[in-house]
Each structure stands twice: as structure tokens, then as C-alpha cells.
Amino acid sequence: MQGGSNGRDQGLVFIALNADLRRQFEFIQQTWLNNPNCNGLQGEKDPLIGDNDSSGMFTVQGSTTDRRLHGLSRFVKVKGGGYFFLPGVKALTFLAGGI
């Protein structure tokens, strides 16, 4: 991300270790973060990591009234990513006694 307080690029590295990628990480990503109708909300995506396109909105639910934010743009910009599997083939061969 450009424009940190020191003028240098800044960012965040995210790592998730899951036993079942589809049931865990992908479920959270699709069912909660990018689902515009999650938990009874209509047409809303997660304000921080959802794939908003400057037309997004988000309801801040309060005890007496709700506050609705409009015009949300994408906050997190993904620069790259990949799925890497642990343990590797060499370790699995070792664990299976094939060395």
C-alpha cells in the first residue's frame, strides 16, 4: 500500500493454516465476507476485506438505531497469493516410511 506515514510502501502478510481449505478459509471468504446477504443484511459486504467497488454500503448495528455507511471502496488490495500445502511430498514420504 502506497503512502504510509514515512512515504514507503506498506502492507500485511496473511497466513492461514487449515485442515480443510474449502470448509474453512473458502467458507469464511465466500459465505461471510463477500456474501451481500449474510446474517440478514441486504446488499452489504464486509467493509474491510470484502470486494467492495465504491458502491458498497455497510450497516453498523446499534442498540437503538442503525447507522448506514455508503460508498465503501475496496480497503484491502490483494497483490498476490497462493495456496501452499503442508507437509510437502518429501515429508509425507518420510512419514509413510518410504525413505
Backbone as JSON, one array per atom type, in Angstrom:
{
  "sequence": "MQGGSNGRDQGLVFIALNADLRRQFEFIQQTWLNNPNCNGLQGEKDPLIGDNDSSGMFTVQGSTTDRRLHGLSRFVKVKGGGYFFLPGVKALTFLAGGI",
  "N": [[0.85, -1.16, 0.0], [0.65, 2.12, -0.88], [1.92, 5.18, 0.46], [2.37, 5.37, 3.28], [3.02, 6.63, 6.62], [5.68, 7.23, 6.5], [6.14, 7.51, 3.83], [6.81, 5.25, 2.42], [6.15, 2.07, 0.8], [3.7, -0.03, 2.27], [2.32, -2.88, 3.94], [0.59, -6.0, 4.56], [1.1, -9.29, 5.64], [-0.61, -12.26, 5.28], [-1.3, -15.36, 6.7], [-2.81, -18.48, 6.73], [-3.4, -21.51, 8.32], [-4.98, -24.38, 7.59], [-7.0, -27.29, 8.08], [-8.87, -28.17, 6.27], [-9.21, -26.63, 3.42], [-11.37, -25.75, 1.79], [-13.62, -26.0, 3.49], [-12.98, -24.27, 5.54], [-11.19, -21.7, 5.17], [-12.12, -20.85, 2.55], [-14.87, -20.99, 2.97], [-15.34, -18.99, 4.93], [-14.5, -16.76, 3.43], [-16.3, -16.69, 1.19], [-18.92, -17.15, 2.23], [-19.29, -15.46, 4.42], [-17.71, -12.97, 4.23], [-17.89, -11.97, 1.53], [-20.53, -12.29, 0.92], [-23.38, -10.71, 0.12], [-25.76, -10.86, 1.52], [-25.48, -11.84, 4.07], [-26.3, -12.96, 7.31], [-28.82, -11.71, 7.5], [-28.52, -9.13, 6.49], [-28.86, -6.87, 3.74], [-27.53, -6.64, 0.58], [-24.89, -5.99, 1.37], [-21.39, -6.07, 2.02], [-18.44, -7.23, 3.73], [-16.83, -4.51, 5.32], [-14.05, -4.13, 5.5], [-12.47, -6.28, 4.29], [-14.05, -7.23, 2.26], [-15.04, -7.5, -1.22], [-15.61, -4.74, -2.17], [-16.8, -2.09, -4.34], [-16.76, 0.72, -4.51], [-19.42, 1.32, -4.47], [-20.42, 0.14, -2.35], [-22.12, -0.62, 0.76], [-22.56, -0.5, 4.33], [-24.0, -1.58, 7.32], [-23.87, -0.37, 10.52], [-24.7, -1.85, 13.29], [-26.66, -0.82, 15.94], [-27.71, -0.41, 19.42], [-30.07, 1.03, 19.68], [-30.51, 2.45, 17.28], [-29.61, 1.98, 13.83], [-26.69, 2.66, 11.92], [-25.91, 3.61, 8.69], [-23.38, 3.2, 6.36], [-22.3, 4.52, 3.3], [-21.02, 4.13, -0.08], [-18.65, 2.64, 0.07], [-15.37, 1.77, -0.7], [-12.93, -0.56, -2.0], [-10.93, -1.67, 0.58], [-8.78, -3.32, 1.27], [-6.24, -4.3, -0.83], [-5.34, -6.91, -2.74], [-2.23, -8.12, -3.58], [-1.02, -10.43, -4.34], [-1.01, -14.01, -4.07], [-1.38, -17.37, -2.88], [-1.9, -20.91, -2.64], [-0.44, -23.08, -0.47], [0.69, -26.23, 0.42], [1.02, -28.13, 3.38], [2.18, -30.91, 5.18], [4.99, -31.11, 2.87], [5.56, -33.12, -0.13], [7.9, -34.6, 0.24], [8.1, -34.78, 3.04], [5.72, -36.18, 3.58], [6.29, -38.61, 2.33], [8.39, -39.45, 3.94], [7.02, -39.72, 6.41], [5.33, -41.79, 5.71], [7.09, -43.81, 5.7], [8.68, -44.29, 3.51], [11.33, -43.68, 2.97]],
  "CA": [[0.0, 0.0, 0.0], [1.46, 3.34, -1.01], [1.54, 6.36, 1.23], [2.44, 5.26, 4.72], [3.46, 7.85, 7.28], [7.06, 7.52, 6.12], [6.19, 7.61, 2.38], [7.22, 3.98, 1.83], [5.1, 1.06, 0.64], [3.41, -0.8, 3.46], [1.37, -3.94, 3.68], [0.32, -7.01, 5.56], [1.22, -10.67, 5.18], [-1.62, -13.1, 5.93], [-1.09, -16.79, 6.57], [-3.81, -19.3, 7.41], [-3.16, -22.94, 8.26], [-6.27, -25.03, 7.72], [-7.06, -28.72, 7.8], [-9.7, -28.32, 5.07], [-9.23, -25.29, 2.83], [-12.71, -25.41, 1.3], [-14.57, -25.86, 4.6], [-12.57, -23.26, 6.5], [-10.86, -20.41, 4.59], [-13.02, -20.51, 1.45], [-16.2, -20.79, 3.55], [-15.35, -17.66, 5.53], [-14.37, -15.77, 2.36], [-17.49, -16.62, 0.33], [-20.19, -17.14, 2.94], [-19.39, -14.33, 5.34], [-17.1, -11.7, 3.83], [-18.34, -11.49, 0.23], [-21.94, -12.6, 0.74], [-24.09, -9.45, 0.41], [-26.97, -11.1, 2.31], [-25.09, -12.6, 5.25], [-26.87, -12.63, 8.62], [-29.99, -10.85, 7.4], [-28.23, -7.85, 5.86], [-29.21, -6.9, 2.32], [-26.65, -5.91, -0.32], [-23.73, -5.48, 2.08], [-20.23, -6.94, 2.14], [-17.55, -6.82, 4.81], [-16.26, -3.2, 4.97], [-12.59, -4.12, 5.45], [-11.86, -7.19, 3.34], [-14.98, -7.6, 1.21], [-14.65, -6.93, -2.53], [-16.45, -3.57, -2.44], [-16.44, -1.42, -5.59], [-17.14, 2.14, -4.34], [-20.87, 1.46, -4.33], [-20.79, -0.69, -1.22], [-22.65, 0.0, 1.98], [-22.43, -1.33, 5.5], [-24.82, -1.14, 8.44], [-23.31, -0.5, 11.86], [-25.89, -2.13, 14.08], [-26.62, -0.23, 17.28], [-28.73, -0.91, 20.34], [-31.34, 1.71, 19.44], [-30.63, 2.76, 15.85], [-28.52, 1.52, 12.98], [-26.06, 3.7, 11.1], [-25.57, 3.01, 7.4], [-22.29, 3.84, 5.65], [-22.45, 4.34, 1.85], [-19.88, 4.46, -0.94], [-17.43, 1.97, 0.51], [-14.49, 1.25, -1.74], [-12.1, -1.68, -1.54], [-9.95, -1.21, 1.56], [-7.62, -4.2, 1.14], [-5.9, -4.62, -2.21], [-4.51, -8.11, -2.77], [-1.15, -8.02, -4.56], [-0.61, -11.77, -4.75], [-1.44, -15.03, -3.13], [-1.22, -18.74, -3.33], [-2.19, -21.98, -1.69], [0.72, -23.93, -0.29], [0.24, -27.35, 1.23], [1.95, -28.65, 4.37], [3.59, -31.02, 4.85], [5.31, -31.34, 1.46], [5.62, -34.51, -0.6], [9.06, -35.25, 0.86], [7.74, -35.08, 4.43], [4.71, -37.25, 3.55], [7.0, -39.86, 2.0], [9.1, -39.82, 5.16], [6.02, -40.17, 7.39], [4.8, -43.07, 5.25], [8.15, -44.8, 5.82], [9.21, -44.58, 2.18], [12.7, -43.18, 2.73]],
  "C": [[0.9, 1.23, 0.0], [1.0, 4.38, -0.02], [1.49, 6.18, 2.72], [2.96, 6.56, 5.31], [4.89, 8.22, 6.92], [7.23, 7.57, 4.6], [6.6, 6.33, 1.68], [6.04, 3.04, 1.7], [4.95, 0.29, 1.94], [2.41, -1.88, 3.11], [1.26, -4.91, 4.83], [0.49, -8.38, 4.92], [0.22, -11.49, 5.98], [-1.31, -14.55, 5.65], [-2.18, -17.5, 7.35], [-3.43, -20.77, 7.23], [-4.48, -23.63, 8.56], [-6.16, -26.52, 7.43], [-7.86, -28.97, 6.52], [-9.93, -26.94, 4.48], [-10.63, -24.87, 2.42], [-13.68, -25.18, 2.45], [-14.21, -24.73, 5.56], [-12.32, -21.91, 5.81], [-11.84, -19.99, 3.5], [-14.44, -20.26, 1.96], [-16.32, -19.39, 4.14], [-15.37, -16.59, 4.44], [-15.68, -15.61, 1.59], [-18.78, -16.44, 1.11], [-20.36, -15.95, 3.87], [-18.92, -13.02, 4.72], [-17.65, -11.13, 2.53], [-19.78, -11.84, -0.07], [-22.75, -11.35, 1.1], [-25.35, -9.64, 1.26], [-26.68, -11.92, 3.56], [-25.79, -12.07, 6.5], [-28.01, -11.61, 8.55], [-29.75, -9.48, 6.8], [-28.51, -7.97, 4.36], [-28.24, -6.03, 1.52], [-25.41, -5.34, 0.33], [-22.62, -6.52, 2.12], [-19.37, -6.42, 3.28], [-16.83, -5.52, 4.44], [-14.73, -3.2, 4.86], [-12.03, -5.02, 4.36], [-12.82, -7.72, 2.3], [-14.59, -6.94, -0.1], [-15.6, -5.82, -2.94], [-15.92, -2.8, -3.64], [-16.85, 0.05, -5.61], [-18.65, 2.36, -4.33], [-21.36, 0.65, -3.13], [-21.37, 0.1, -0.07], [-22.52, -1.0, 3.11], [-23.26, -0.74, 6.63], [-24.08, -1.41, 9.75], [-24.52, -0.65, 12.77], [-25.7, -1.6, 15.5], [-27.73, -0.76, 18.14], [-30.08, -0.23, 20.1], [-31.56, 2.03, 17.97], [-29.43, 2.2, 15.11], [-27.97, 2.7, 12.2], [-25.58, 3.04, 9.82], [-24.49, 3.84, 6.7], [-22.42, 3.51, 4.17], [-21.15, 4.66, 1.13], [-18.58, 3.82, -0.52], [-16.63, 1.46, -0.69], [-13.68, 0.09, -1.14], [-11.01, -1.13, -0.62], [-8.65, -2.01, 1.44], [-7.43, -4.52, -0.33], [-4.92, -5.78, -2.21], [-3.49, -7.96, -3.9], [-0.71, -9.39, -5.06], [-1.09, -12.77, -3.73], [-1.22, -16.41, -3.71], [-1.63, -19.69, -2.23], [-0.97, -22.88, -1.64], [0.34, -25.01, 0.71], [1.36, -27.88, 2.11], [1.43, -29.96, 4.91], [3.77, -31.3, 3.36], [5.39, -32.82, 1.14], [6.77, -35.26, 0.07], [8.74, -35.66, 2.31], [6.69, -36.2, 4.49], [5.33, -38.6, 3.23], [7.74, -40.36, 3.23], [8.13, -40.4, 6.2], [5.43, -41.53, 7.02], [5.86, -44.17, 5.31], [8.8, -45.15, 4.5], [10.61, -44.09, 1.93], [13.69, -44.31, 2.83]]
}
